């Protein structure tokens, strides 16, 4: 996809005011549905964390966090990239039991993100995490959780189509999830790039969960990067939906069963991140003090884009854009919030 791509003949289905109303409704409806499906409780979350705790998400390991000092506390802080590790610590501190989980609004700044139709330096998502039992660290449990999330998305879409008649022309999202691994994708199309493989497969399987992200494939390269200290690379994946407006695979959620002590030990070594073992979060996890969990992030702006039929993420969130993006959107009559 080009940096900014507006499909020919694209016209927003909702005007500016209805878009704002619809964004609020999507967020209320989906959060309620998600909490009911996964037994989650809403909690408050930080915008920034202390740098020395190791709680910030390292994403692909190359992104620079926005850092600043807090003179009154005598410490340095980082604006979060996500709350992947903070949530697990919160479940421990709040003494959640097996089968119980939390959900929170996560707002982040990813300064090194390359903005395009789907990406912004501002990130908003529902970050959720749930305590599980050792017996739940399985692919079938992961798949059942994915189906529950997709069900919440479909329920939200059904209501939005009923409230806003202009959204009825959007094709309904399929509740039938196809599961495939990154290695199976590479075996099918070894000469395509990972993104090309996703687009080719998801076009024919419009609701897909792509499993096994982070570890090296037979080619020696991972399908995509994933930090070694939250997801178990063998028990994770992305929810991909076919986007009928942009005609591409659309990542809605990154999620997975989290590392246990053994998986973290192995992945830290593979990733060359053994220095993290001394950080408070990592030390507690390796010592078996943190609960076993499953969790993920679900993009708020991404979901609004999908359910409202928008072509650019700037139509559903306020951010800062480069001149090329603003010019391209203005020429196409696309209003950036």
Buried (B, 14 or more C-beta within 10 A) or exposed (E): EEEBBBEEEBEBBBEEEBBEEBBEBBBEBBBBBBBEBBEBEBBEBBEBBBBEBBBBBBBEEEBEBBEEEEEEEEEEBBBBBBBBBBBBBBBBEEEBEBEBBBBBBBBBBBEEBEBBBBBBBBBBBBBBBBBBEEEBBEBEBBBEBBBBBBBBBBBBBEBBBEEBEBBEEBEEBBEEBBBBBBBBBBEEBEEBEBEEBBBBBBEEBBBBBBBBBBBEBEEEEBBBBBBBBBBBBBBBBBBBBBBBBBEBBBBBBBBBBBBBBEBBBBBBEEBEBEEBBEBEBBEBBBEEEBBBBBBBBBBBBBBBBBBBBBBBBBBBBEBEBEEEBBEBBEEBEBEBB
